[in-house]
């Protein structure tokens, strides 16, 4: 039978404790991310285009909630209206994604795990 030296057994326990700590941190981060995702689904921003002729309301998870038009703007050439709507939608999605990524990065950066750079 092979005897374990006390140093090897202690190192193994420290390693297991380290893994346990990592798992706890990961679980904590998962809960924070779930809370952030719920918040992002409810939070909205308004983005305008065409000098305020088109306003898009979108969540920070890119769900469009409303598109509003200045009634006078709808009298414009259809191509002008289409371009303004397209630009407002594009800008709304881009800004929403950016704010979403910033919110998620705050959570993941605060939970960097030693020895695992760039994991999140």
N, C-alpha and C positions, 0 to 999 in steps of 0.2 A: 504494500500500500504506500502511496506517495503522500508525504506530509507537505502541507502548505505552509510557507513561512508567513509570519504575521504581517510583514510588509506587503506581500502580494494580496493577502485577504483584505487588508485595510484599503489598498489602492482600488480593489474591485468595488468595495462598499462606497468609496468616494465617487467612483465612476457612475455607479447606479444612482447615487444621490443626485449627481449632476444631470443624469437623464431625467430623473423625476422632476427636478427643478425646471428643465427645459419643457417638459410636458405640461407642467403647471402654467408656465409662461405662455405656451402656445394656446392652452385652453382659455386663459385670461384674454389673450389677444383676440381669439375667435369671438368671445362674448362682446368685446369692444367693437369689433368689426360688424357684428350683427346689429348692435345698437346704432352704429354710424349709418349702416345701410338703411335701417328703418327711418332714421332722421332724414337721410338724403331723399328717400322716396316721398317724404311729406313736404320738404322745403322746395319752394319754387322761386324762379327768377323771371323777370320780364325783360325781353330784348326787343328793341325797336329797329325798324329799317325804313328807308324812304322818308326820312325827316319826321318820323313818328306816324307815318301813314299806316304802318303795319306793326302790331305788337304781338309777340309770341310769349305765352306763359308756359314754362317748362319746368319739370322737376329736375333735381340734380341726378336723377337716374334716367334722364332723357325721355321722359314721358310727357308728351305735349298735352297741356291741360286746356289751352285756349289760344285762339288766333283772333285778334280784333283788328278791324279796319276803320280808318277815318272814312265816313260815308262819301265825302267829296272825292277821295282817292279812287273809289270804285268807278268813277266816271272817266278815269284815264284810259288810255289805250291798253287793251288786255295784256300786251307784251310787257308793258311797264309794270303792271300789277303783278304779273307772274314773276318777273325778275325781282321785285321787291319782296314778295312772299318767299321766294327761294332763298334770297340772301338772308332774310330774317330767320328762317328755319335753320339754315346752315350755321349762322352765327350763334343762335340759341343752343344748338346741339354742341358746338365747339366750346362755348363758354360753360355749359353745364358739365361736360366731360372734364374740363380743366378743374372746375371747383370740386367735382367728385374725386378726382385723382388727388388733389391737395388734401382733402379731408381724410381719405384713406391713408395717404402717406404720413399724416400726423400720427395716426395710430400705429402703423407699422414701424416708423422710425423710432418711436418711443419704446418699442419692444425689440430692438435689435438683440439678437442672441449672440453671446461671445463665441467666437470660433466659427460662426456661420455668416460672414459678411456677404451682403448682397442677396440674402435669402428672400427678403421681401423687397 
